[in-house]
Amino acid sequence: MSVSVLGEVERGNRLPSEPVVERMATVLNISKQDFIS
């Protein structure tokens, strides 16, 4: 995932797909719930 896409997700301009949420939560070692809240 590019930094620009990650920034869009962070600002709320783009919603990540479920597989992306799962992968990011795994990489960051956090729960999916922590990631999306």
C-alpha positions as CSV (number, residue, x, y, z in Angstrom):
1,M,0.0,0.0,0.0
2,S,1.4,3.4,-0.9
3,V,1.8,6.1,1.6
4,S,-0.6,8.3,-0.4
5,V,-3.3,5.6,-0.2
6,L,-2.6,5.1,3.5
7,G,-3.0,8.9,4.0
8,E,-6.4,8.8,2.2
9,V,-7.5,6.0,4.5
10,E,-6.3,7.9,7.6
11,R,-8.1,11.1,6.5
12,G,-11.3,9.1,5.8
13,N,-11.3,9.8,2.0
14,R,-10.9,6.1,1.2
15,L,-12.3,3.0,2.9
16,P,-9.9,0.1,2.9
17,S,-11.1,-3.3,1.8
18,E,-11.5,-6.1,4.4
19,P,-8.3,-7.9,3.2
20,V,-6.3,-4.7,3.6
21,V,-7.7,-4.1,7.1
22,E,-6.7,-7.6,8.1
23,R,-3.2,-7.3,6.6
24,M,-2.6,-3.9,8.2
25,A,-3.8,-5.1,11.6
26,T,-1.5,-8.1,11.4
27,V,1.5,-6.0,10.4
28,L,0.8,-3.5,13.2
29,N,0.0,-6.3,15.6
30,I,-3.3,-4.8,16.6
31,S,-6.9,-6.1,16.5
32,K,-9.0,-5.2,13.5
33,Q,-11.4,-3.4,15.9
34,D,-8.5,-1.2,17.2
35,F,-7.6,-0.4,13.6
36,I,-11.0,0.8,12.5
37,S,-12.0,2.7,15.6
